[in-house]
Amino acid sequence: MKIIGTGSALPSLVVTNDMLADFLETNDEWIASRTGIKARRLRSTETLVDLSVSAARSALESANLTPDEIDFCIVSNVANNYVTPAMSCIIQQNIGSHAPCFDLNGACAGFLDAMEVAEALLKTNRATNILIVCAEEPSRFCNWKRRETCILFADGAGAVVVTKGNDLKAIKLTTTPNRDAIVYRRRMEDVPFEGPGVDVTEPLSMNGREVFRLAVESSQRDLRAVIEEAKLTPDKIDLYLLHQANLRIIDSIREHLSQPEYKFPTNIQRTGNISSASIPILIDELYSSGKLKKGDMIALSAFGAGFVTGAAVLKWTK
């Protein structure tokens, strides 16, 4: 595959650490020193559909394609207000596409999962142009009285259009089962034949130390694997675009790979953790600002609940 279009959309509301300190036992220094986050974007007047459609339209415009020229639409989404119809169906209707579409839930690694599926569709000639949209609102999973999780997450959407090409040099998905590392459960409807009802609603909980360990171990392992498969060395990668979960995690991965800081651009300081949308949003920002240049060799890495991870190496030719 090759990426021929990028797009992103963030909510208008900017929530700073100082604003959180108004109702949480925390402060800017405590949050920033542990996460790198200074502010985040949260939905207020916009819906997740609004953000997703905006990102999708921007990606199509960037690719110079009309909705009718899209052969498949893949949407990465953990959860939203709708169980049915799928988010992909809602986006498809709003942008005026008639392409087959489906959702996948790879949590924070969802963009890499979608790339893997898109590559298979392209290789088997089932599609020529594929729209990938990552639409996430993890701020809605949190208990906003618990600073351990709510300070991390934010909302937004990122999108890319991919087509046939030879830019993807390697991709790898992995799973290390660990159900308790990150958990979010929602209550379902009562069934009269079920035993005594149990409210299983559980806001997002996370074992921070375990997530940190899993993320660093998995990311540097996956990155080394795809870099080797691409017949490169870590030094030959121009930019490392990692899931924006925690600045300390990113720094630790960078140190394991013995690479300079400038190769690891970040936006977590002002966006927070937007789950699978983090990487495509970062890609769009870098491309739009001219920091992602034609010919750059880039490595992607993401990690999330499950515990699922993914990494890829591709040459940027847009």
Backbone as a ProteinNet text record, in pm:
[ID]
protein_1_A
[PRIMARY]
MKIIGTGSALPSLVVTNDMLADFLETNDEWIASRTGIKARRLRSTETLVDLSVSAARSALESANLTPDEIDFCIVSNVANNYVTPAMSCIIQQNIGSHAPCFDLNGACAGFLDAMEVAEALLKTNRATNILIVCAEEPSRFCNWKRRETCILFADGAGAVVVTKGNDLKAIKLTTTPNRDAIVYRRRMEDVPFEGPGVDVTEPLSMNGREVFRLAVESSQRDLRAVIEEAKLTPDKIDLYLLHQANLRIIDSIREHLSQPEYKFPTNIQRTGNISSASIPILIDELYSSGKLKKGDMIALSAFGAGFVTGAAVLKWTK
[TERTIARY]
83	0	86.3	21.3	81.4	-29	8.1	-85.5	-90.7	-212.3	-225.4	-310.7	-364.1	-443.8	-444.4	-446.5	-449.8	-553.3	-608.8	-704.2	-716.8	-761.3	-781.3	-879.5	-936.3	-1028	-1022.8	-1008.9	-1004.9	-1120.5	-1173.2	-1278.1	-1228.3	-1321.8	-1284.5	-1246.1	-1296.3	-1271.7	-1131.9	-1053.7	-920.4	-929.4	-892.4	-897.1	-754.1	-711.2	-575.4	-568.3	-446.6	-427.5	-480.4	-465.3	-515.5	-667.5	-734.6	-879.7	-921	-843.2	-871.8	-850.4	-753.1	-722.1	-837.5	-933	-1048.7	-1138.9	-1136.8	-1224.6	-1154.3	-1024.6	-946.9	-833.5	-791.8	-677.6	-550.3	-513.1	-397.6	-353.6	-247.9	-202.1	-123.4	-90.4	-22.9	109.5	187.8	320.3	306.6	209.1	190.3	155.1	63.5	20.8	131.2	188.6	288.2	412.9	455.7	578	558.4	435.9	409.5	362.5	307.1	248.8	301	348.4	387.7	272.2	151.3	32.2	15	-5.4	-33.9	-179.7	-238.6	-378.4	-429.3	-561.5	-622.8	-748.8	-796.4	-919.4	-1033.6	-1146.4	-1261.3	-1386.4	-1468.4	-1594.5	-1683.2	-1747.6	-1845.1	-1964	-1945.8	-2053.6	-2054.6	-1941.2	-1932.7	-1967.4	-2008.9	-2025.7	-1907.3	-1891.4	-1785.1	-1807.9	-1933.8	-1965	-1917.4	-1941.3	-1894.8	-1744.9	-1669.3	-1523.8	-1479.6	-1542.9	-1504.3	-1531.3	-1646.8	-1682.5	-1588.2	-1554	-1460.8	-1324.3	-1272.8	-1142.9	-1148.4	-1257.7	-1271.8	-1275.5	-1352.4	-1360.3	-1225.9	-1152.7	-1019.8	-924.5	-930.7	-844	-878	-1007	-1048.7	-1001.8	-1016.9	-970.7	-820	-747.9	-601.6	-561.8	-640.9	-612	-664.4	-739.6	-801.3	-895.4	-975.1	-1072.1	-1211.7	-1312	-1450.3	-1493.9	-1599	-1647.5	-1679.3	-1725.9	-1759.2	-1636.2	-1518.7	-1395.8	-1335.4	-1400.5	-1355.3	-1417.7	-1334.5	-1380.5	-1411.3	-1353.8	-1375.1	-1355.3	-1428.8	-1409.9	-1393.6	-1282.2	-1253.2	-1246.1	-1321.6	-1323.3	-1275.1	-1175.9	-1126.6	-1196.1	-1265.9	-1341.4	-1356.7	-1326.5	-1342.8	-1489.2	-1552.3	-1692.8	-1747.5	-1879.2	-1948.3	-2094.1	-2177.6	-2316.8	-2395.4	-2348.8	-2420.1	-2353.3	-2433.7	-2387.7	-2419.8	-2538	-2577.5	-2658.2	-2640.1	-2546	-2400.7	-2311.9	-2169.7	-2127.4	-2023.6	-1972.4	-1934.5	-1879.5	-1840.7	-1961.5	-2076.8	-2198.4	-2245.2	-2235.7	-2277.7	-2187.8	-2057.1	-1962.5	-1987.3	-2005.4	-2028.7	-2147.6	-2258.1	-2377.6	-2352.1	-2279.6	-2257.2	-2164	-2070.8	-1979.7	-2031	-2140.1	-2197.9	-2127.8	-2067.2	-2000.1	-2096.8	-2069.5	-2149.1	-2060.7	-1942.5	-1847.2	-1885.3	-1852.4	-1869.5	-1782.2	-1829.3	-1756.4	-1776.8	-1685.6	-1698.5	-1613.8	-1646.8	-1569.4	-1475.9	-1366.5	-1282.3	-1242.1	-1217.4	-1179.4	-1044	-940.2	-806	-754.5	-847.2	-809.2	-703.5	-603.7	-505.5	-421.3	-419.3	-345	-432	-553.8	-649	-604.1	-525.5	-479.1	-388.4	-302.8	-215.8	-298.1	-399.7	-489	-556.7	-605.7	-673	-577.6	-453	-353.5	-328.3	-320.4	-298	-412.5	-537.1	-653.5	-655.8	-627.7	-626.7	-521.4	-405.5	-298.8	-343.8	-414.2	-462.6	-565.5	-655.6	-755.8	-689.7	-586.9	-516.2	-440.3	-374.3	-294.1	-379.7	-502.3	-590.9	-683.4	-654.3	-729.4	-877.7	-911.3	-1049.3	-1080.8	-977.8	-998.8	-879.7	-904.5	-797.1	-774.1	-881.9	-872.6	-949.3	-884.3	-945.9	-934.7	-1047.1	-1051.2	-1043.8	-945.7	-932.3	-962	-1056.9	-1090.5	-1076.6	-1005.3	-993.8	-1073.6	-1184	-1277.1	-1286.5	-1239.6	-1228.1	-1272.4	-1337.7	-1375.8	-1353.2	-1229	-1202.9	-1229.7	-1246.4	-1281.8	-1415.2	-1500.2	-1631.4	-1623.1	-1505.9	-1491.2	-1449.2	-1407.6	-1341.8	-1438.9	-1400.2	-1463.2	-1385.7	-1453.3	-1382.9	-1361	-1374.9	-1334.4	-1204.7	-1154.5	-1030.8	-922.4	-826.2	-722.9	-631.5	-625.5	-532.4	-560.9	-685.9	-719.5	-770.8	-855.7	-921.2	-824.1	-710	-613.4	-547.4	-557.1	-482.9	-555.6	-688.4	-759.5	-831.2	-850.2	-912.7	-984.1	-1041.4	-1125.3	-1072.3	-1108.6	-1069	-1079.7	-1048.2	-1053.9	-939.4	-884.3	-780.5	-814.2	-772.2	-806.4	-693.3	-684.4	-594.5	-666.3	-622.9	-665.6	-542.9	-558	-448	-489.2	-390.8	-413.7	-299.5	-303.7	-199.3	-65.5	37.8	170.8	271.8	393.7	501.2	567.8	490.8	550.1	557.1	464	464.4	571.6	675.4	789.3	775.3	704	685.6	576	501.7	399.5	386.9	363.1	357.2	256.1	165	69.6	98.7	83.8	107.6	0.3	-20.2	-112.4	-49.7	-49.6	-2.9	-119.5	-197.9	-319.8	-292.8	-363.2	-354	-480.7	-588.5	-718.3	-722.5	-645.9	-658.3	-573	-488.7	-402.4	-484.3	-580.4	-669.7	-809.8	-905.6	-1040.1	-1145	-1243.2	-1360.6	-1479.6	-1578.3	-1696.1	-1822.8	-1918.2	-2046.3	-2159.8	-2256.8	-2371.8	-2459.2	-2509	-2601.3	-2742.2	-2839.1	-2977.9	-3006.8	-3102.5	-3142.5	-3219	-3199.7	-3270.8	-3350.3	-3480	-3561.9	-3518.3	-3440.3	-3397.1	-3261.4	-3204	-3074.2	-3094.3	-2991.5	-2997	-3006.8	-2987	-2992.9	-2904	-2961.2	-2886.7	-2764.1	-2655.2	-2531.5	-2491.4	-2475	-2434.3	-2284.9	-2249.6	-2108.7	-2046.9	-2118.5	-2059.7	-1932.6	-1822.2	-1692.6	-1616.1	-1605.1	-1526.6	-1384.4	-1320.2	-1186	-1093	-1030.8	-928.5	-801.6	-690.1	-563	-454.9	-378.6	-260.3	-143.8	-115.9	-18.9	118.3	169.8	303.6	307.5	201.8	197.3	183.5	101.3	85.4	217.7	286.1	415.3	512	520.7	612.4	575.3	448.3	403.3	426	396.5	411.1	556.3	646.2	787.8	845.1	818.7	871.3	816.5	687.2	624.1	664.7	666	694.8	836.6	933.8	1071.5	1098.2	1031.3	1043.2	982.5	860	792.4	866	914.1	987.4	1114.4	1188	1309.6	1275.5	1163.8	1124.7	1090.8	1010.8	971.8	1087.7	1172.5	1290	1383	1401.1	1484.6	1420.3	1288.6	1218.9	1230.9	1233.5	1247.6	1392.1	1481.1	1624.5	1686	1649.7	1703.4	1761.2	1818.2	1860.8	1787.2	1777.2	1709.2	1761.1	1890.1	1948.6	1896.5	1847.5	1800.8	1655.8	1589.4	1453.6	1459.3	1387.2	1388.8	1298.6	1179.4	1085.7	1018.4	1004.7	930.3	800.2	688.8	559.1	490.4	491.8	440.4	304.1	228.9	102.4	128.1	47.7	67.7	-5.4	52.7	-9	50.6	182.1	252.5	392.9	435	565.7	678.6	661	765.2	778.7	667.9	673.9	749.6	716.6	783.7	933.2	970.9	1112.7	1184.8	1119.1	1181	1204.1	1107	1122.4	1236.8	1242.7	1349.8	1487.1	1497.6	1624.8	1663.8	1565.8	1594.5	1649.5	1603.7	1649	1770.9	1815.8	1934.3	1921.9	1807.3	1781.6	1765.2	1793.1	1782.1	1636.5	1614.4	1479.9	1407.2	1481.1	1413.9	1344.6	1381.1	1317.1	1181.1	1143.7	1020.3	927.1	866.3	775	653.8	602.5	489	387.5	264.6	162.8	82.3	120.9	46.5	38.3	136.9	138	9.5	-50	-169	-291.6	-277.1	-392.6	-435.5	-345.9	-377.6	-375.7	-422	-424.7	-559	-559.3	-682.6	-692.1	-640.7	-651	-600.5	-673.1	-621.9	-609.2	-675.7	-667.4	-534.8	-455.8	-333.3	-237.1	-207.9	-107.1	-155.4	-277.4	-318	-330.9	-368.6	-371.2	-230.1	-134	5.2	57.9	25.7	67.5	13.6	-114.5	-175.5	-110.6	-83.3	-20.6	119.3	195.7	332.4	333.5	243.5	238.1	191.1	87.4	31.4	129.6	216.2	313.8	446.3	457.1	578.7	692.4	664.4	769.2	784.1	687.4	695.6	724.9	845.4	892.8	895.5	876.4	878.3	1012.5	1007.6	1129.4	1164.2	1098	1123.4	1083.7	1167.6	1135.7	1080.5	956.4	894.2	855.6	863.1	823.3	707.5	605.5	487.9	483.1	433.2	417	301.6	214	100.7	77.3	15.8	-5.6	-130.3	-208.8	-331.7	-391.8	-515	-583.1	-587.4	-573.7	-583.1	-483.4	-351.5	-277.7	-234.5	-278.5	-249.4	-150.4	-62.1	38.3	57.2	116.4	145.7	256.9	327.5	433.6	443.6	494.5	507.3	619.4	674.3	772.6	719.9	717.3	677.2	754.8	767.9	833.2	727.7	751.7	655.7	680.9	581.5	600.7	498.3	410.2	309.8	373.6
-119.8	0	124.6	233.8	364.6	458.5	554	652	770.7	803.3	913.8	1027.6	1011.5	1118.2	1109.9	1224.1	1227.8	1329.7	1305.6	1399.7	1378	1478.9	1465.3	1571.9	1546.4	1643.6	1629.5	1742.2	1745.1	1830.9	1797.6	1881	2022.6	2115.7	2255.5	2284.1	2203.1	2229.6	2184.5	2277.7	2248.9	2246.7	2133.7	2120.4	2109.3	2207.7	2209.7	2132.7	2104.2	2038.5	2123.7	2253.9	2342.7	2335	2313.6	2300.1	2171.6	2065.8	1940.4	1956.6	2038.9	2059.7	2127.4	2183.6	2246.8	2144.3	2018.5	1918.2	1786.3	1775.6	1657.9	1696.5	1601.5	1625	1605.5	1706.8	1699.2	1840	1850.6	1980.4	1959.2	2068.6	2061.8	1986.6	2014.8	1951.1	1800.9	1757.6	1613.4	1541.1	1595.6	1530.5	1534.7	1652.8	1668.5	1584.1	1574.6	1499.2	1348.6	1301	1157.1	1113.7	1207.5	1169.3	1250.5	1370.1	1459.9	1544.9	1519.8	1589.1	1723.3	1829.4	1961.4	2000.6	1948	1976	1863	1857.1	1756.4	1815.3	1749.6	1794	1698.8	1754.3	1673.3	1719.4	1623.3	1655.5	1739.7	1839.9	1919.5	1947	2036.6	2066.4	1970.4	1903.3	1811.5	1669.1	1589.5	1445.6	1373.1	1246.2	1166.8	1151.4	1145.3	1137.7	1264.5	1380.1	1506.2	1502.7	1460.3	1457.5	1356.4	1240.2	1133.4	1172.5	1231	1273.2	1382.7	1475.4	1582.2	1526	1431.4	1370.4	1293.3	1219.1	1140.7	1230.9	1337.5	1429.3	1495.3	1529.8	1590	1492.6	1364.5	1263.2	1242.7	1242	1227.6	1346.3	1465.8	1586.2	1581.9	1538	1526.3	1426.2	1319.5	1215.4	1251.4	1363.2	1406	1299	1240.8	1138.5	1180.6	1128.8	1148.6	1028.4	1040.5	925.9	804.5	826.1	714.3	637.5	695.7	628.2	541.7	538.3	453.2	314.2	210.7	72.7	3.7	54.5	-5	102.6	93.3	184.3	100.5	119.3	47.6	149.9	127.5	221.1	150.9	209.1	161.2	239.4	166.3	231.4	134.3	180.2	95.8	91.2	208.1	214.1	352.3	356.9	483.9	463.1	560.4	550.7	442.5	407.8	309.1	172.4	68.6	-67.4	-103.3	-60.6	-73.4	49.9	109.6	66.9	90.9	24.1	40.8	183.8	229.7	363.9	382	276.2	284.3	311.9	251.4	274.3	418.9	472.8	611	707.3	682.7	768.3	756.7	634.6	611.6	693.1	689.7	762.9	913.4	962.2	1106.3	1161.3	1081.5	1131.3	1099.7	1022.4	992.1	881.1	788.4	674.1	555.9	466.5	343.9	220.3	238.1	128.1	36.7	-92.4	-180	-129.5	-152.7	-97.9	-185.8	-173.2	-245	-177.5	-206.3	-158	-267.2	-227.9	-320.4	-253.8	-335.7	-284.9	-343.9	-268.8	-308.4	-219.6	-148	-51.4	43.5	76.5	176	130.2	-0.4	-53.7	-64.9	-9.1	-27.3	23.5	130.9	182.2	80.5	14.6	-87.8	-207.6	-245.5	-354.5	-320.9	-198	-157	-157	-116.7	-120.1	-262.5	-356.3	-496.7	-549.3	-518.9	-563.4	-496.1	-366.6	-294.1	-350.3	-382.1	-439.1	-571.1	-653.7	-781.5	-759.1	-662.8	-633.1	-583.2	-501.7	-450.2	-561.3	-646.4	-754.3	-855	-878	-975.7	-910.6	-785.5	-711.9	-697.6	-693.5	-671.9	-522.7	-440.9	-296.3	-224.2	-99.6	-13.1	104.4	166.1	278.4	245	260.2	225	343.2	376.3	481	417.1	458.3	413.7	532.7	514.8	620.1	563.5	633.5	597.1	700	653.4	742.7	702.2	787.6	745.8	855.6	813.2	904	835.8	797.1	726.7	810.1	939.7	1020.6	976	913.2	865.5	732.9	672.3	544.7	565.9	686.7	711.8	755.2	726.2	787	915.6	1029.8	1157	1202.7	1107.3	1131.1	1058.1	979.8	904.2	965.1	1027.3	1094.9	997.8	871.4	775.1	753.4	767.3	741.2	865.2	944.2	1052	1158.5	1173.8	1275.2	1237.8	1110.4	1060.4	1076.3	1059.4	1032.2	1153.3	1149.1	1258.8	1202.9	1291.6	1250.7	1306.7	1239.3	1288.8	1181.9	1219.9	1126.6	1155	1048.5	1059.8	967.4	1003.8	923.5	925.2	818.2	812.1	741.4	770.5	694.7	620.8	490	410.2	350.6	328.2	267.7	173.4	110.4	14.5	85.1	21.4	78.7	-11.8	36.7	-44.7	27	108.5	187.4	111	17.9	-58.3	-165.7	-152	-243.6	-361	-343.6	-452.8	-412.8	-512.1	-488.3	-612.4	-591.6	-703.6	-672.8	-767	-756.2	-863.9	-830.9	-929.2	-916.3	-1024.3	-1022.5	-1096	-1031.7	-1092.7	-1086.3	-1193.9	-1187.2	-1138.8	-1031.8	-978	-896.1	-963.5	-899.6	-789.6	-803.7	-713.6	-587.3	-577.6	-459.9	-333.5	-340.9	-228.1	-286.2	-240.2	-297	-186.4	-204.5	-117.5	-205	-215.5	-299.6	-216	-247.7	-178	-274.8	-227.5	-308.8	-331.7	-457.6	-488.3	-500.3	-518.4	-523.9	-652.8	-645.1	-763.1	-862.1	-990.7	-1098.9	-1174.2	-1200.5	-1260.6	-1401	-1469	-1605.2	-1608.9	-1491.3	-1481.7	-1484.2	-1520	-1519.3	-1377.6	-1359.6	-1225.5	-1127.7	-1014.3	-918	-864.8	-851.8	-797.3	-677.7	-565.2	-446.3	-455.5	-482.1	-501.9	-376.1	-264.4	-140.3	-111.3	-95.6	-72.3	32.2	154.5	255.4	205.6	268.8	226.6	219.4	102.9	86	35.5	70.5	39.6	14.7	-90.6	-117.5	-44.3	75.7	162.1	100.2	37.5	-21.8	-135.1	-217.7	-329.7	-281.1	-179.3	-123.6	-64.3	5.8	64.3	-45.2	-151.8	-262.2	-328.7	-360.9	-427.4	-339.4	-211.1	-119.6	-109.5	-89.7	-72.7	-202.1	-313.7	-441.4	-474.8	-461.3	-499.7	-406.9	-277.1	-181.1	-195	-199.7	-208	-342.7	-449.6	-581.1	-579.6	-525.3	-521.4	-430.5	-316.9	-225.3	-289.9	-357.4	-424.8	-529.5	-599.8	-705.2	-648.2	-541.4	-487.5	-413.5	-350.5	-283.5	-386.6	-498.8	-605.5	-664.3	-685.4	-739.7	-645	-515.6	-416.7	-401.6	-483.8	-480.7	-344.1	-291.8	-164.8	-181	-74.6	-68.4	47	50.4	162.7	299.6	308.6	436.5	485.5	394.5	429.2	478.1	469.7	521.3	671.8	748.6	894.5	942.7	881.1	922.2	799.9	801.5	699.5	763.1	714	768.3	666	693.7	600.3	644	546.3	576.5	675.4	779.9	888	855.3	765.3	721.1	791.3	804.8	859.4	895.7	1016.8	1062.7	980.6	933.3	852	716.9	660.9	536.1	558.4	666.8	697.6	717.2	789.8	812.8	682.1	593	465.7	380.4	378.1	303.4	362.2	494.2	561.2	524.8	520.7	486.4	341.6	251	111.8	98.3	185.3	180.2	268.5	340.4	428	529.1	598.3	695.4	835.4	937.6	1075.7	1119.3	1217.6	1263.1	1320.8	1385.9	1452.3	1354.5	1226.7	1126.8	1081.7	1126.7	1083.3	1202.8	1253.4	1367.4	1327.1	1421.9	1394	1508	1474	1577.4	1553.2	1451.1	1415	1530.9	1620.8	1733.3	1817.1	1824.3	1908.2	1830.2	1699.4	1621.3	1512.2	1466.8	1352.9	1223.8	1116.9	984.3	965.3	954.6	941	800.9	703.3	563.6	546.6	471	437.7	559	669.8	789.5	863.2	829.5	904.1	908.7	792.3	788.4	857.5	829.2	901.6	1052	1096.1	1240.3	1296.5	1226.4	1271	1273.8	1172.5	1169.4	1291	1319.8	1433.6	1564.9	1580.8	1703.8	1720.9	1613.3	1622	1650.1	1583.1	1606.1	1748.1	1793.3	1926	2037.7	2013.4	2115.5	2104.6	2008.8	1993	1920.4	1862.8	1792.5	1647.3	1597.2	1463.1	1481.5	1441.5	1472.8	1349.4	1373.9	1266.4	1194	1061.5	981.7	940.3	1000.7	963.3	817.4	748.5	612.6	625.5	581.6	599.1	464.8	458.2	339.2	375.4	290.4	311	203.8	238.7	140.3	182.5	84.3	112.6	-5.8	23.3	-80.3	-45.7	-148.5	-119.3	-240.9	-222.7	-322.7	-457.1	-557.8	-692.6	-796.3	-787	-666.1	-679.9	-589.2	-601.9	-494.2	-530.1	-435.8	-450.6	-350.5	-355.9	-259.2	-290.4	-203.5	-217.2	-113.7	-115.4	-22.2	-49.6	39.5	73.1	201.3	239.6	360.8	370.4	485.1	586.6	713.4	817.2	873.6	864.9	910	1014	1057.3	1157.6	1295.4
0	0	0	-24.1	-0.1	47.2	132.1	183.9	88.9	41.6	-53.3	1.2	122.2	180.5	331.7	398	544.6	591.5	709	766.6	915.6	987.8	1132.5	1180	1295.6	1355.6	1506.5	1575.1	1721.2	1773.2	1890.1	1949	1975.4	1983.8	2005.6	2150.3	2244.8	2386.8	2427.9	2478.4	2531.8	2684.2	2744.8	2890.4	2943.3	3017.8	3071.6	3202.6	3244.7	3374.5	3488.7	3477.6	3583	3594.6	3481.9	3484.4	3556.5	3540.5	3610.5	3760.7	3796.2	3938.2	4012.5	3938.3	4002.5	4070.8	4020.6	4082.1	4114.5	4082.8	4117.7	4211.2	4292.5	4380.3	4298.6	4223.2	4135.2	4100.3	4021.4	3972.3	3843.9	3778.8	3649	3658.3	3761	3773.4	3790.6	3871.6	3896.1	3767.4	3689.2	3565.2	3460.1	3439.5	3333.6	3358.8	3483.5	3513.6	3495.6	3509.2	3498.7	3360.8	3283.5	3154.5	3036.7	3062.5	2953.8	2903.5	2953	2904.7	2977.1	2898.5	2953.8	2931.6	2822.4	2789.9	2702.1	2689	2604	2542.1	2433.4	2366.5	2402.5	2446.6	2485.6	2410.1	2374.3	2308.4	2399.9	2341	2415.7	2324.1	2227.1	2132.5	2014.7	1986.5	1873.1	1915.2	1818.1	1840.2	1778.6	1815	1754.6	1604.9	1564.3	1420.8	1350.3	1410	1351.3	1325.1	1426.3	1414.3	1309.3	1308.3	1216.1	1071.4	1047.8	912	863.9	952	915.7	878.4	958.6	929.2	798.1	775.6	652.9	530.1	537.4	423.2	394.5	499.2	480	412.8	453.5	392.8	245.6	213.3	73.7	-9.7	45.6	-25	-45.4	56.7	46.6	-60.6	-74.2	-174.5	-312.9	-322.5	-448.3	-502.1	-411.4	-448.6	-404.9	-475.9	-434.5	-352.1	-272.1	-194.8	-281.5	-404.9	-493.7	-540.4	-523.5	-565.9	-455.1	-338.4	-228.5	-243.9	-236	-253.4	-121.1	-12.1	120	224.3	333.5	447.1	573.5	642.3	766.5	878.8	985	1097.5	1224.4	1287.8	1417.3	1527.1	1615.3	1721.8	1838.6	1958.9	2077.1	2118	2132.9	2174.5	2143.9	2123.1	2104.7	2145	2123.1	2166.1	2092.7	1973.2	1893.2	1899.6	1921.6	1897.5	1753	1710.5	1570.7	1533.5	1417.5	1312.9	1352	1278.9	1302.5	1271.5	1339.3	1314.1	1167.4	1106.6	964.9	877	909.8	831.6	845.1	966.5	990.8	913.7	918.3	845.4	695.5	647.9	505.6	455.9	531.8	491.7	489.6	589.3	600.3	493.2	445.1	341.4	201.5	191.4	60.9	-14.2	60.2	-2.4	-11.1	-105.5	-119.9	-104.6	-49.8	-37.2	78.8	69.9	186.4	301	423.2	537	658.5	753.9	880.1	986.6	1113.2	1226.9	1275.3	1337.5	1412.8	1543.1	1642.5	1773.9	1811.7	1783.6	1823.7	1935.1	2000.8	2103.8	2046	2122.2	2078.3	1959.2	1932.4	1818.1	1693.6	1697.5	1589.5	1454.3	1450	1321.4	1252.2	1328.2	1269.8	1225.2	1302.3	1262.4	1129.9	1117.3	994.5	875.8	898.5	791.4	743.8	837.3	802.2	715.2	754.5	677.2	540.4	536.6	409.4	315	367.8	284.5	222.7	301.3	248	137.5	155.3	53.3	-76	-61.1	-178.5	-250.5	-173.5	-233.4	-309.4	-262.6	-325.7	-428.5	-463.3	-565.2	-532.2	-404.1	-362.7	-355.3	-361.2	-352	-412.7	-453.7	-503.5	-409.7	-362.4	-269.6	-142.8	-26.5	101.1	196.9	258	359.5	497.8	576.6	715.3	806.1	895.8	992.7	1133.4	1218.4	1359.9	1439.4	1498.8	1568	1713.4	1803.2	1943.3	2040.2	2148.9	2257.4	2392.9	2423.6	2549.8	2674.8	2659.4	2776.9	2834.9	2750.5	2795	2869.4	2875.5	2946.5	3091.9	3124.7	3253.3	3362.2	3485.4	3601.9	3629.9	3614	3624.1	3767.8	3858.8	3996.8	4029.4	3931.7	3949.9	3862.2	3924.7	3846.8	3773.6	3817.1	3757.1	3609.1	3566.8	3426.7	3353.5	3417.6	3343.2	3293.5	3358.7	3315.1	3183.3	3143.3	3027.5	2895.5	2897.9	2773.2	2716.5	2583.7	2511	2388.5	2308.9	2196.4	2065	1956.4	1825.3	1719.6	1596.6	1484.1	1387	1332.6	1229.8	1114.9	995.5	878.3	776.4	700.7	585.6	472.1	350.4	232.8	181.6	161.8	108.2	-25.4	-108.7	-238.9	-269.7	-385.7	-420.5	-437.6	-388.8	-396.6	-328.9	-318.3	-260	-143.9	-72.2	35.9	167.8	191.4	316.3	307.8	387.6	380.6	476.5	586.8	683.4	780.5	828.6	930.2	1016.6	1145.8	1239.8	1348.5	1373	1482.6	1585.5	1712.3	1818	1925.4	2000.1	2113.1	2230.6	2345.9	2469.9	2568.1	2580.8	2662.3	2804.2	2840.3	2975.5	2998.8	3035.7	3044.7	3149.2	3254.3	3368.3	3357.7	3255.5	3244.3	3219.5	3126.8	3098.5	3080.4	3160.6	3157	3152.3	3063.8	3061	3023.9	3112.9	3087.4	3095.8	3008.7	3007.7	3037.4	3110.7	3145.3	3022.3	3004.5	2896.3	2952.9	2866.3	2910.3	2987.1	3080.1	3157.3	3069.4	3096.3	3029.3	3136	3114.6	3220.2	3261.1	3176.6	3207.6	3276.8	3296.6	3362.4	3513.4	3584.4	3730.6	3782.8	3911.7	3971.4	3896.3	3861.3	3782.3	3854.2	3780.4	3834.3	3749.1	3811.3	3738.3	3711.1	3585	3551.7	3491.1	3501.7	3454.2	3533.6	3462.2	3527	3447.7	3498.7	3428.4	3404.6	3310.8	3272.7	3393	3410.1	3513.7	3447.7	3505	3440.9	3545.2	3522.3	3603.2	3538.3	3587	3521.9	3503.6	3607	3597.6	3496.6	3495.6	3402.9	3258.7	3237.7	3103.7	3055	3142.7	3107	3063.5	3142.6	3111.1	2978.6	2962.3	2840.3	2717.9	2731.3	2618.6	2573.1	2665.9	2631	2573.8	2640	2592	2454.3	2436.3	2310.3	2196.1	2222.2	2116.2	2062.8	2152.3	2102.1	2035.6	2083.9	2019.3	1878.9	1867.1	1737.5	1639.6	1687.9	1600.5	1546.4	1631.8	1584.9	1479	1498.3	1404.5	1266.9	1263	1132	1065.4	1144.8	1086.4	1022.9	1091.1	1034.8	909.5	913	795.6	676.6	703.2	597	551.2	610.6	577	606.4	722.9	768.1	907.5	960.6	1099.9	1165.8	1299.2	1365.3	1323.4	1294.7	1255.4	1120.1	1036.3	902.7	901.1	1014.4	1023.8	1048.7	966.9	980.7	1093.9	1105.4	1209.4	1270.4	1400.9	1473.1	1522.8	1472.2	1510.1	1599.7	1728.9	1828.4	1880.5	1927.8	1994	2107.9	2112.4	2209.4	2339.7	2416.8	2541.6	2662.9	2662.7	2778.6	2731.7	2759.5	2712.1	2773	2894.9	2957.5	2887.1	2840.1	2763.6	2633.3	2564	2437.3	2459.5	2563.3	2592.6	2624.7	2697	2731.7	2607.6	2516	2390.8	2309.1	2303.8	2230	2286	2417.2	2480.3	2450.9	2449.3	2415.9	2273.9	2185.2	2045.3	2020.1	2123.4	2114.5	2000.2	1997.4	1892	1949.7	1870.3	1920	1934.2	2018.5	2051	1929.7	1838	1726.1	1632	1639.7	1554.4	1608.4	1726.3	1790.7	1812.8	1707.3	1724	1808.2	1885.3	1974	1968.3	2002.1	2021.1	2148.1	2225.4	2346.6	2444.7	2440.7	2533.6	2523.2	2404.8	2384.6	2339.2	2312.7	2266.1	2363	2451.2	2535.4	2454.6	2516.7	2454.4	2384.7	2252.8	2174.8	2114.8	2187.8	2146.8	2002.6	1919.2	1785.7	1695	1728.9	1645	1660	1762.5	1791.3	1672.9	1614.9	1508.1	1380.7	1330.1	1208.4	1228.9	1350.1	1377.2	1370.1	1429.6	1426.3	1283.1	1204.4	1064.4	989.7	1009.7	940	982.2	1110.9	1157.8	1099.7	1097.9	1045.6	896	822.7	678.3	647.7	715.9	690.2	723.4	821.7	861.9	785.7	694.8	615.3	685.7	802	876.8	832.4	757.2	699.9	552.3	511.9	378.8	288.7	160.4	62.5	67.2	77.7	86.9	227.6	328.3	467.5	491.9	567.8	612	753.9	774.1	904.3	965.3	1096.7	1171.4	1261.4	1263.7	1347.4	1454.9	1571.4	1678.5	1767.8	1800.8	1888.3	1980	2093.2	2194.8	2273.5	2309	2380.5	2446.9	2494.7	2575.4	2505.4	2586.5	2528	2578.6	2566.1	2528.6	2382.7	2294.7	2152.5	2110.8	2019.8	1972.6	1822	1762.3	1620.3	1585.1	1477	1428.1	1276.2	1213	1066.8	1024.7	908.4	845.9	707.2	675.4	540	493.8	363.8	302.5	266.8	301.5	274.9	134.5	46.6	-91.9	-134.7	-42.9	-82	-94.7
[MASK]
++++++++++++++++++++++++++++++++++++++++++++++++++++++++++++++++++++++++++++++++++++++++++++++++++++++++++++++++++++++++++++++++++++++++++++++++++++++++++++++++++++++++++++++++++++++++++++++++++++++++++++++++++++++++++++++++++++++++++++++++++++++++++++++++++++++++++++++++++++++++++++++++++++++++++++++++++++++++++++++

